Amino acid sequence: MLVGAGEVAEQPPAWFAAGAASEADAYLLIGEDLVVPLASRSDGSGMVAKTCITRGVPSEATRARWNARKRKRRLDRAAGARGPQQVSGDLLSGF
């Protein structure tokens, strides 16, 4: 049980709230650099950790931008490896 290791708060710390992709029912704060967003169990028997975030870890939005750039670079490299897809007129002139 992690609750004994930190403090349960209704609001996340400012450094986390600015980049958070979603809200939680509560937040377990361990020290000043670790946040564990908590969700209520559907049966009401307690809470469960959604994830664990340390200060300095990129936000979901930042990660999504990075992944989109990587995906574009991979597609660009793959397109470059295939070369141009046009047929030149010289190839067809013998027909």
N, C-alpha and C positions, 0 to 999 in steps of 0.2 A: 504494500500500500504506500503510494507516494505522498499522500496528503500530509503525513507527518513530516515530510522533508521540506515542505514549503508552506505557502499561504494561498488560500483559495480566494480569488477576487472576482467581482462582477465585471470589471473593466480590465482590458489588457493594458500593459505598459505602452506609453506613447510610441516607443521605437517599433513595437510590434503592430500596433493599430494602424499605423500609416500605410503599411504594405499588406495587411491581412486580406486574403481572398474571400474569407467568409467569417461570420460571427460564430461564437460559441455560447453555450449557456453559462459557462463560468470558465475561469482560467486559473490553473495552478501555476504560481510563480515560485520558482526555485532560485533564490539569489536574485541578482539583477540581470542575468543573461540567459535564463532558460524559461520558456513559456510552454505549458502544456494545455492547449484548448480542450475543454471538457464538454461532452454532450450528455444530456440526461438519457438514461436507459428508457426504452419504451414501456417497460413494466414498472417504472418509478422506483426501482430498487437501488438506485445510485447513479453514478456517473462513469463514463468511459472516456479514455483519452482518444482524441481524434488524430493527433500528431504530436510531435515534439519539435519546437523551434528554438534554436540558439541565436543569440544576437550575432549579426554579421552574415547570416545565411540569406541568400537572395530571396526576395518575395516571389510569389507565384507569377505576378505580372512580369517581373524581370526575367524569371526563368522561361516564361512563355516567349518573350522577345528573343532571348538567346537561342532557344530551340528553333524558332522560326528562321533566324539568320543561318543557323547550322543547316537546316533543311534546304534553304535556298542555295547555299554554297554547294551542298551535295548535288542538288539537281543541276546547277550550273556546270559543275565539274563533269557530271555524267553527260550532259548535252555536249560539252566541249570534246569529250572523249569520242563521241560518235561522229563528230565533225559535221560539216554542212550537209543538209539533207536534200539539196537541190541537185538536179542532173544538168550538167553543162551541155550546151548545144553541140560542142565538138564530139561528144560521145555518140550523139545521134546522127551526125553528118554522113556516116557511111551507109545509112539505110535508105 
